[in-house]
Amino acid sequence: MAATAKYNRSNPAVKRILQEVKEMQSNPSPDFMALPLEEDIFEWQFAILGPRDSEFEGGIYHGRIQLPSDYPFKPPSFMLLTPSGRFEIQKKICLSISNYHPEHWQPSWSVRTALVALIAFMPTNPGGALGSLDYKKEDRRALAIKSREAPPKFGSPERQKLIDEIHEQMLSKAPPVPQALPNGPNEESNQLPAPDSFVENADRADEGGNTVGSVSDSLNDLTGPESETGVAENTVEPPVAEVTHRHLPEASHRENSPRVPLAPQNPVVAIQKPKHDRLLTLAAFGLTLAIMALVVKKFLKINGLAGFIEGKF
């Protein structure tokens, strides 16, 4: 990347970005591809494959990532360019890993982390989040088929050239779009529950970076320590990102919670000890007193007071 010569390689953001580019090239994922522009390494173009066993399966969805100047200490912004029926196009989307929620971002996360989270987030309930859509499954399936035909048109010739190259490579490894919609308990509602918090969770990613299903209950392992290049080679992705715009009020949640009746408490019944137990107790007490008396008598005898005890004085 000849244009990177104009950047100050001692700058933390530039150094981190170049490390991530190297890691992406040395460890490509079958589920996504992302590269920065040669003239601006803070702007990335990417494409993701629709998650398996969903109405997005087989689709190729392009997007744009804008990294801040103080990356990785601040989160990037995300924009989808391919119609999917899940996100609006050419509009920044609200995820807990995006710049809409900087309080959730962690510097150990990377572009790879964000893309894996984005794939797993696609089949979840939009929840009215900014930049989200809620199309029917049939419409989303039609858009998935259409997304393979041609890459979207966006920006300058340089951007378009990179988008076309990414699309061609993704198309070569994209599985065909299934003819039938996936069956499942949520087929009619087309909704999966959105996760409640970020640090919590996670996506379901296998060791090769493949995303399986949607959000798991728990983002919860995050990326491991960075490799020699500064970025973890085998990234353990976070629990998938979630929308934090809509939360049910706590009081309302408690009111709607089912009430669990308390089990009746059994009365405490005093159990009297058998008579022979009491007799044994008294006998033991008497034996103790006798032993103590013998000990005292022995003590007095040793000290010359035994005659006084026996009445000889």
C-alpha positions as CSV (number, residue, x, y, z in Angstrom):
1,M,0.0,0.0,0.0
2,A,2.2,2.8,-1.3
3,A,0.0,5.6,-0.1
4,T,0.6,4.7,3.5
5,A,4.1,6.2,3.2
6,K,2.4,9.6,3.8
7,Y,1.2,8.6,7.3
8,N,3.2,8.9,10.4
9,R,3.8,5.3,11.4
10,S,4.6,6.2,15.0
11,N,1.1,7.5,15.4
12,P,-0.9,5.0,17.5
13,A,-3.9,5.0,15.2
14,V,-1.9,4.6,12.0
15,K,0.2,1.8,13.6
16,R,-2.9,0.0,14.8
17,I,-4.7,0.2,11.5
18,L,-1.7,-1.1,9.5
19,Q,-1.4,-4.0,12.0
20,E,-5.1,-4.8,11.4
21,V,-4.6,-4.7,7.6
22,K,-1.7,-7.1,7.9
23,E,-3.7,-9.4,10.1
24,M,-6.7,-9.4,7.8
25,Q,-4.5,-10.4,4.9
26,S,-2.7,-13.1,6.7
27,N,-5.8,-14.6,8.3
28,P,-8.8,-14.0,5.9
29,S,-12.3,-15.0,7.0
30,P,-14.7,-16.9,4.7
31,D,-17.5,-14.7,6.1
32,F,-16.3,-11.2,5.4
33,M,-13.6,-9.1,3.7
34,A,-12.5,-5.6,4.6
35,L,-9.8,-3.2,3.3
36,P,-9.0,0.5,3.7
37,L,-8.7,3.0,0.9
38,E,-5.2,3.6,-0.3
39,E,-5.6,7.3,0.0
40,D,-7.3,7.2,3.4
41,I,-6.6,4.3,5.7
42,F,-9.2,5.5,8.1
43,E,-12.0,4.6,5.7
44,W,-12.6,1.0,5.0
45,Q,-14.9,-0.8,2.6
46,F,-16.2,-4.2,3.6
47,A,-18.6,-7.0,2.6
48,I,-20.2,-9.6,4.8
49,L,-22.1,-12.8,4.0
50,G,-25.5,-13.2,5.4
51,P,-25.6,-15.4,8.4
52,R,-26.4,-19.1,7.8
53,D,-29.8,-20.5,8.6
54,S,-31.5,-17.1,8.1
55,E,-33.3,-15.3,5.4
56,F,-30.0,-13.4,4.7
57,E,-28.0,-16.6,3.9
58,G,-26.1,-16.3,0.6
59,G,-26.5,-12.6,0.4
60,I,-23.5,-10.2,0.0
61,Y,-23.8,-7.0,1.9
62,H,-21.4,-4.1,1.4
63,G,-20.7,-1.4,3.8
64,R,-18.4,1.4,4.9
65,I,-16.4,1.8,8.2
66,Q,-15.0,5.2,9.2
67,L,-12.3,5.0,11.9
68,P,-11.8,8.0,14.2
69,S,-8.4,9.7,14.4
70,D,-7.9,8.4,17.9
71,Y,-8.7,4.8,17.0
72,P,-8.7,2.3,18.8
73,F,-9.6,4.3,21.8
74,K,-12.8,5.5,20.2
75,P,-15.3,3.3,18.3
76,P,-15.8,3.5,14.5
77,S,-19.0,4.3,12.6
78,F,-20.8,1.8,10.3
79,M,-22.9,2.3,7.2
80,L,-24.5,-0.3,5.0
81,L,-24.6,0.2,1.2
82,T,-26.5,-2.9,0.1
83,P,-30.3,-3.2,0.7
84,S,-31.0,-6.0,3.1
85,G,-34.3,-5.3,4.7
86,R,-32.5,-5.1,8.1
87,F,-30.6,-1.9,7.9
88,E,-31.1,1.4,6.0
89,I,-28.5,2.1,3.3
90,Q,-26.0,5.0,3.4
91,K,-27.1,5.9,6.9
92,K,-25.0,5.3,10.1
93,I,-26.5,2.4,12.1
94,C,-26.7,2.2,15.9
95,L,-24.9,-0.7,17.5
96,S,-23.3,-0.9,20.9
97,I,-19.9,-1.3,19.1
98,S,-20.4,1.9,17.0
99,N,-19.8,5.5,17.8
100,Y,-23.3,5.8,19.0
101,H,-22.2,4.1,22.2
102,P,-18.6,4.9,23.0
103,E,-19.1,3.9,26.6
104,H,-19.2,0.2,25.5
105,W,-16.2,0.3,23.2
106,Q,-13.0,-1.4,24.2
107,P,-9.6,-0.7,22.6
108,S,-8.9,-4.4,22.3
109,W,-11.7,-4.8,19.8
110,S,-10.9,-4.4,16.1
111,V,-12.5,-4.2,12.6
112,R,-12.6,-8.0,12.6
113,T,-14.5,-8.0,16.0
114,A,-17.0,-5.5,14.7
115,L,-17.7,-7.4,11.5
116,V,-18.3,-10.7,13.2
117,A,-20.7,-8.9,15.6
118,L,-22.5,-7.3,12.7
119,I,-23.1,-10.6,11.0
120,A,-24.5,-12.2,14.2
121,F,-26.7,-9.1,14.8
122,M,-28.5,-9.2,11.5
123,P,-31.2,-11.8,12.3
124,T,-32.1,-10.1,15.6
125,N,-35.1,-8.0,16.4
126,P,-34.5,-4.4,15.2
127,G,-36.2,-3.0,18.3
128,G,-36.7,0.4,16.6
129,A,-33.0,1.2,16.6
130,L,-31.6,4.0,14.5
131,G,-30.9,2.8,11.0
132,S,-32.8,-0.4,11.4
133,L,-35.6,-1.9,9.2
134,D,-38.0,-4.7,9.8
135,Y,-38.9,-6.3,6.4
136,K,-40.7,-9.6,6.0
137,K,-38.6,-12.7,5.5
138,E,-39.7,-13.1,1.9
139,D,-38.6,-9.6,1.1
140,R,-35.3,-10.0,2.8
141,R,-34.7,-13.3,0.9
142,A,-35.4,-11.5,-2.4
143,L,-32.9,-8.8,-1.5
144,A,-30.3,-11.4,-0.6
145,I,-30.7,-12.9,-4.1
146,K,-30.4,-9.5,-5.7
147,S,-27.4,-8.5,-3.7
148,R,-25.3,-11.1,-5.6
149,E,-26.1,-9.6,-9.0
150,A,-23.9,-6.5,-8.7
151,P,-22.1,-4.4,-6.1
152,P,-23.6,-1.2,-5.0
153,K,-22.5,2.2,-6.5
154,F,-21.0,4.5,-3.9
155,G,-18.5,7.4,-3.8
156,S,-15.4,8.1,-5.8
157,P,-13.9,5.9,-8.6
158,E,-11.3,4.7,-6.0
159,R,-14.0,3.6,-3.6
160,Q,-16.0,1.9,-6.4
161,K,-13.0,0.0,-7.6
162,L,-12.3,-1.4,-4.2
163,I,-16.0,-2.3,-3.8
164,D,-16.0,-4.1,-7.1
165,E,-12.9,-6.1,-6.1
166,I,-14.3,-7.1,-2.8
167,H,-17.6,-8.1,-4.3
168,E,-15.9,-10.4,-6.9
169,Q,-13.9,-12.2,-4.2
170,M,-16.9,-12.6,-1.9
171,L,-19.0,-13.9,-4.7
172,S,-16.4,-16.6,-5.4
173,K,-16.9,-18.1,-1.9
174,A,-20.5,-17.2,-1.2
175,P,-22.9,-20.2,-0.8
176,P,-26.0,-20.2,-3.0
177,V,-29.1,-18.7,-1.6
178,P,-31.4,-21.4,-0.3
179,Q,-34.7,-21.8,-2.2
180,A,-36.8,-22.3,0.9
181,L,-36.9,-20.1,4.0
182,P,-35.5,-21.6,7.1
183,N,-38.0,-23.2,9.4
184,G,-37.9,-22.5,13.1
185,P,-40.0,-21.4,16.1
186,N,-39.5,-17.7,15.2
187,E,-40.4,-18.1,11.5
188,E,-43.8,-16.3,11.6
189,S,-42.7,-13.5,13.9
190,N,-39.3,-13.1,12.1
191,Q,-37.9,-11.9,15.4
192,L,-35.1,-12.9,17.7
193,P,-34.8,-11.3,21.0
194,A,-32.3,-8.5,21.1
195,P,-29.6,-8.9,23.8
196,D,-29.8,-6.6,26.8
197,S,-26.2,-5.4,27.1
198,F,-23.0,-5.5,25.3
199,V,-20.4,-6.7,27.7
200,E,-22.2,-9.1,27.7
201,N,-21.9,-11.0,24.8
202,A,-21.5,-12.7,22.1
203,D,-21.7,-13.9,19.0
204,R,-21.3,-17.6,18.0
205,A,-18.1,-17.8,16.1
206,D,-16.2,-20.9,15.4
207,E,-12.4,-21.1,15.4
208,G,-12.2,-20.3,11.8
209,G,-14.2,-17.1,12.3
210,N,-17.5,-18.5,10.9
211,T,-20.5,-17.0,12.5
212,V,-23.3,-19.5,13.5
213,G,-26.8,-18.4,14.2
214,S,-27.5,-15.1,15.9
215,V,-26.8,-13.5,19.2
216,S,-25.7,-15.8,22.0
217,D,-26.4,-15.0,25.6
218,S,-23.4,-14.3,26.3
219,L,-20.8,-11.5,24.2
220,N,-19.3,-12.5,26.4
221,D,-15.8,-13.5,25.7
222,L,-14.0,-10.6,24.2
223,T,-10.8,-10.5,22.1
224,G,-7.7,-12.1,23.6
225,P,-4.2,-10.5,23.9
226,E,-2.7,-9.0,20.8
227,S,-0.3,-11.1,18.7
228,E,3.2,-10.0,17.6
229,T,1.5,-7.7,15.1
230,G,-0.6,-6.1,17.8
231,V,-3.8,-7.8,16.8
232,A,-5.0,-11.2,18.0
233,E,-4.5,-13.8,15.3
234,N,-7.4,-15.9,16.5
235,T,-9.9,-13.4,17.8
236,V,-12.5,-14.5,20.3
237,E,-15.3,-12.3,19.3
238,P,-17.6,-10.4,21.8
239,P,-21.1,-11.2,22.3
240,V,-22.8,-9.6,19.5
241,A,-23.6,-6.0,19.5
242,E,-27.1,-5.0,20.6
243,V,-29.4,-2.0,20.4
244,T,-29.5,0.0,23.6
245,H,-32.2,2.4,22.5
246,R,-35.2,0.7,23.9
247,H,-35.2,-0.7,27.4
248,L,-38.4,-1.6,29.3
249,P,-38.7,0.4,32.5
250,E,-37.6,-1.5,35.5
251,A,-40.8,-1.0,37.4
252,S,-42.9,-2.2,34.5
253,H,-40.7,-5.3,34.1
254,R,-41.3,-6.2,37.7
255,E,-45.0,-5.7,37.4
256,N,-45.2,-8.1,34.4
257,S,-43.0,-10.7,36.1
258,P,-44.9,-13.8,37.2
259,R,-45.4,-14.0,41.0
260,V,-44.1,-17.2,42.5
261,P,-46.1,-18.3,45.6
262,L,-44.1,-19.0,48.6
263,A,-44.1,-22.5,50.0
264,P,-45.9,-22.8,53.4
265,Q,-43.5,-23.0,56.2
266,N,-43.8,-26.1,58.5
267,P,-44.3,-25.3,62.2
268,V,-41.4,-26.1,64.5
269,V,-42.3,-29.0,66.7
270,A,-40.5,-29.3,70.0
271,I,-39.3,-32.9,70.5
272,Q,-38.9,-33.9,74.1
273,K,-36.0,-36.2,75.0
274,P,-36.8,-39.7,76.2
275,K,-36.8,-40.3,80.0
276,H,-33.7,-42.5,79.9
277,D,-31.8,-39.7,78.2
278,R,-32.5,-37.4,81.1
279,L,-31.4,-40.0,83.6
280,L,-28.1,-40.5,81.8
281,T,-27.6,-36.7,81.9
282,L,-28.2,-36.6,85.6
283,A,-25.9,-39.5,86.2
284,A,-23.1,-37.9,84.2
285,F,-23.5,-34.7,86.1
286,G,-23.3,-36.5,89.5
287,L,-20.2,-38.4,88.4
288,T,-18.6,-35.1,87.4
289,L,-19.3,-33.7,90.9
290,A,-17.8,-36.8,92.5
291,I,-14.6,-36.6,90.5
292,M,-14.3,-32.9,91.3
293,A,-14.6,-33.7,95.1
294,L,-11.9,-36.4,94.9
295,V,-9.6,-33.9,93.1
296,V,-10.1,-31.3,95.8
297,K,-9.6,-33.8,98.6
298,K,-6.4,-35.0,97.0
299,F,-5.2,-31.4,96.7
300,L,-5.9,-30.6,100.4
301,K,-4.1,-33.8,101.5
302,I,-1.0,-33.0,99.7
303,N,-0.9,-29.6,101.3
304,G,-1.5,-31.0,104.9
305,L,-5.1,-30.1,105.2
306,A,-6.6,-33.5,104.9
307,G,-7.1,-33.8,108.8
308,F,-9.2,-30.7,108.7
309,I,-11.4,-32.2,106.1
310,E,-11.7,-35.5,108.0
311,G,-12.6,-33.7,111.4
312,K,-9.3,-34.6,113.2
313,F,-8.5,-31.1,114.4
